[in-house]
């Protein structure tokens, strides 16, 4: 069906099996969901942004439009940045949909400029820092190391609400776990993403689902109206939700045709040569990532 979201849980499981891995990744699943209502008007609320995008690192290979998966620029410790200025954050380090999106417009995955505009208009208060969450396949490390650090920094800044924008499938899990931690600490959250089944299985308080290719959780590229409407929907959800597991689907469509949904990690549409190439790329990226991770958290 055109309106059915991509089944990322099943699609990625089948893809890993097709590549010859015999231990498909198991995504997080929780029954209980913490929930923190927004207790003051949005105009009085200190809002932060949490992203899985990585700071651009010159000299570490392609990271711009059309870049392949680049494990060299992955990060493994949460970082924070000044919300008062612009930042060059990119998504070449994660498995977004490279076939159907351009990776040209960072506003699709990092809507800080638009948040600053709303803050200047008095719509909200912008916290002094935004936060970068590592896309870690280890749920235990995310829950025990990364989430507590992000929560601590948000509490230090007096944050009352957070918008979380994931990119790849595991990014959606990472920021779902982060949202749960923030809510348990009394900070209201909205996840703005494109992988509906992964986020809802993990269990989050509020989820704005955009049925777009991965890497566009904050709106369509080079489409200011789409980006503004997406952010407005997230803020509406932040203020209006009365219970956990509240999902709001954006009415925006990526394109007139839904054929783009058939391509991402679809073993049935990949030739043996394409699967072999993907396996080689994954193995190389994993080896590189292990070395970088060991150096980063040793």
Buried (B, 14 or more C-beta within 10 A) or exposed (E): EEEEBBBBBEBBBBBBEBBEBEEBEEBBEEEEBBBBEBEEEBEEBBBBBBBBBBBBBEEBEBBEBEBEBBBBBBBBEBBBBEBEEEBBBBBBBBBBBBEBBBBEBBBBBBBBEBBBBBBEEEBBBBBBBBBBBBBBBEBEBBBEBBBBBBBEBBEEBEBBBBBBBBBBBBBBBBBBBBBBBBBBBBBBBBBBBBBBBBBBBBBBBBBBBBBBBBBBBBBBBEBEEBBBBBBEBBBBBBBEBEEBEBBBBBEBBBEEEBEBBEBBBBBEEBEEEEBEEBBEBBEEBEEBBEEBBEEEEE
